[in-house]
Amino acid sequence: MVTGERMIVREAARYWWVFLISGVLWLLIAWLVLRLNSTSIATVGVLLGVVFLLAGINEVGVATLTPGGWKVWHYILAVIFFLGALYGFIRPVNTFFALASVLGLVLFLYGAFDIVQAIFSRPVNPYWWLSLITGILLVLLAFWVSGSDRVYNLGQRAFLILFWVGFLALFRGFSQIVMAFTVRHAGHEAATALDDTSPG
């Protein structure tokens, strides 16, 4: 790593606590959602809007620290999440039915993205396996949800969506906390390397 890259890593590592706070908030959301026993379709739709909003903010934060082409993908995901959040706040009932009809596909695509990103980030990310496990679990959940597509009971469908939101928030929280300490560790290494190469 050249000196300029080390300086960028050191400066970016000053904000490691943002990922820590984000992770704790995701875990809090997971706890609240998994305790929620809501049969209100509008409530679930608004809740999805909140989760999409937080996911969009999260993707923007990750994009600022991601090199190369992955940065673009994170920004694209952020835009999609922001649009989903806006729709969830404006039309919560429609959001519920839209997500209920394509939940299996959404889970599969999200899980596949995590798996691919984990494999490609393996050389530079010591915690790549966490994203891999998350992706595999999301894909398995996608198959489970798709297998239950014959169930049209709205109460059961609301439970499936809440379960997905809670599951996603739980693993997002753990991955954000791990990322916080990974960024912090990289910053310490970069600062040590800069001190070693500095004259005098």
C-alpha positions in Angstrom: 0.0 0.0 0.0 1.5 3.3 -1.0 1.7 6.3 1.3 -1.3 8.1 -0.3 -3.5 5.1 0.2 -2.4 4.7 3.8 -3.3 8.3 4.5 -6.8 7.8 3.0 -7.3 4.6 5.1 -6.1 6.4 8.2 -8.4 9.3 7.7 -11.4 7.1 6.8 -10.7 5.0 10.0 -11.5 8.0 12.1 -15.2 7.4 11.4 -15.2 3.7 12.4 -17.6 4.5 15.2 -20.3 5.4 12.6 -20.4 1.8 11.6 -20.5 0.7 15.2 -23.5 3.0 16.0 -25.2 1.8 12.7 -24.7 -1.9 13.8 -26.2 -1.2 17.2 -29.2 0.5 15.6 -29.7 -2.4 13.2 -29.6 -4.8 16.2 -32.2 -2.7 18.0 -34.4 -2.7 15.0 -34.1 -6.4 14.7 -35.1 -6.8 18.3 -38.1 -4.5 17.9 -39.3 -6.2 14.7 -38.9 -9.7 15.9 -41.0 -8.9 19.0 -43.6 -7.1 16.9 -46.9 -9.1 16.4 -48.5 -6.7 13.9 -51.3 -7.8 11.6 -51.7 -4.2 10.3 -50.7 -4.1 6.6 -50.1 -0.3 6.8 -47.9 -0.7 9.8 -45.7 -3.3 8.1 -45.5 -1.1 5.0 -44.3 2.0 7.0 -41.9 -0.3 8.9 -40.5 -1.4 5.5 -40.1 2.2 4.6 -38.0 2.9 7.7 -35.8 -0.2 7.1 -35.3 0.8 3.4 -34.3 4.3 4.5 -31.7 3.0 6.9 -30.5 0.5 4.4 -30.0 3.3 1.8 -28.1 5.4 4.3 -26.0 2.4 5.2 -25.2 1.6 1.5 -24.0 5.3 1.0 -21.7 4.9 4.0 -20.3 1.6 2.6 -19.9 3.1 -0.8 -17.6 5.9 0.5 -15.2 3.3 1.8 -15.4 0.8 -1.1 -12.9 0.9 -3.9 -13.5 0.3 -7.6 -16.6 -0.8 -9.3 -18.2 -2.0 -6.1 -18.7 1.6 -5.1 -21.1 2.1 -8.1 -23.1 -1.0 -7.1 -23.5 0.3 -3.5 -24.7 3.7 -4.8 -27.2 1.9 -7.1 -28.5 -0.1 -4.1 -28.8 3.0 -2.1 -30.9 4.7 -4.7 -33.2 1.6 -4.9 -33.5 1.6 -1.1 -34.3 5.3 -1.0 -37.0 4.9 -3.6 -38.4 1.9 -1.8 -38.5 3.9 1.5 -40.3 6.8 -0.2 -42.9 4.5 -1.7 -43.2 2.8 1.7 -44.0 6.1 3.4 -46.4 7.3 0.7 -48.2 4.1 0.0 -47.6 1.6 2.8 -50.4 -0.8 1.9 -49.2 -1.0 -1.7 -45.6 -1.5 -0.5 -46.8 -4.5 1.6 -48.5 -6.2 -1.4 -45.6 -5.4 -3.8 -43.1 -6.9 -1.4 -45.3 -9.8 -0.5 -45.5 -10.8 -4.2 -41.8 -10.7 -4.9 -40.3 -11.4 -1.5 -38.6 -14.6 -2.5 -36.9 -13.0 -5.5 -35.7 -10.0 -3.5 -34.2 -12.3 -0.8 -32.5 -14.4 -3.5 -31.0 -11.4 -5.3 -29.8 -9.8 -2.0 -28.3 -13.0 -0.8 -26.5 -13.6 -4.2 -25.1 -10.1 -4.1 -23.7 -10.7 -0.6 -22.2 -14.1 -1.7 -20.5 -12.6 -4.8 -19.2 -9.6 -2.8 -17.8 -11.8 -0.1 -15.9 -14.0 -2.5 -14.4 -11.0 -4.4 -13.5 -9.1 -1.2 -11.7 -12.2 0.3 -8.2 -11.0 -0.4 -8.7 -7.6 1.4 -11.3 -8.4 4.0 -10.5 -10.8 6.8 -14.2 -11.1 7.7 -15.4 -11.9 4.2 -16.9 -15.2 5.6 -19.5 -13.2 7.5 -21.0 -11.8 4.3 -20.8 -15.2 2.8 -22.8 -16.8 5.6 -25.3 -13.9 5.5 -25.8 -14.4 1.7 -26.2 -18.2 2.0 -28.8 -17.7 4.8 -30.7 -15.1 2.8 -30.8 -17.5 -0.3 -32.0 -20.3 1.9 -34.7 -18.0 3.4 -35.6 -17.0 -0.2 -36.3 -20.7 -1.1 -38.3 -21.1 2.1 -40.4 -18.0 1.3 -40.9 -19.1 -2.3 -42.0 -22.5 -1.1 -44.7 -20.8 1.0 -45.9 -18.6 -1.9 -49.0 -20.8 -2.1 -50.0 -19.4 1.3 -52.1 -16.3 0.6 -53.2 -15.6 4.1 -52.3 -12.0 4.8 -51.5 -12.6 8.4 -49.0 -15.3 7.5 -47.6 -13.2 4.7 -47.2 -10.3 7.2 -45.4 -12.6 9.5 -43.0 -13.7 6.7 -42.2 -10.1 5.8 -41.6 -9.1 9.5 -39.4 -12.2 9.9 -37.4 -11.2 6.8 -37.0 -7.6 8.1 -35.9 -8.8 11.5 -33.5 -11.4 10.0 -32.0 -8.8 7.6 -31.6 -6.2 10.4 -30.0 -8.8 12.7 -27.3 -9.8 10.2 -26.8 -6.3 9.0 -26.2 -5.2 12.6 -23.5 -7.9 13.2 -21.8 -7.2 9.9 -21.7 -3.4 10.6 -20.2 -4.0 14.0 -17.5 -6.3 12.5 -16.9 -3.7 9.8 -16.4 -1.0 12.4 -13.6 -2.9 14.1 -12.2 -3.9 10.7 -12.0 -0.3 9.6 -10.5 0.7 13.0 -7.9 -2.0 12.7 -7.0 -1.0 9.1 -6.6 2.6 10.3 -4.2 1.6 13.1 -2.1 -0.5 10.6 -2.0 2.4 8.2 -1.0 4.9 10.9 1.7 2.6 12.1 3.1 2.1 8.6 3.1 5.9 8.0 5.0 6.4 11.3 7.5 3.8 10.3 8.1 5.4 6.9 8.2 9.0 8.1 11.6 10.7 8.2 13.3 11.2 11.5 
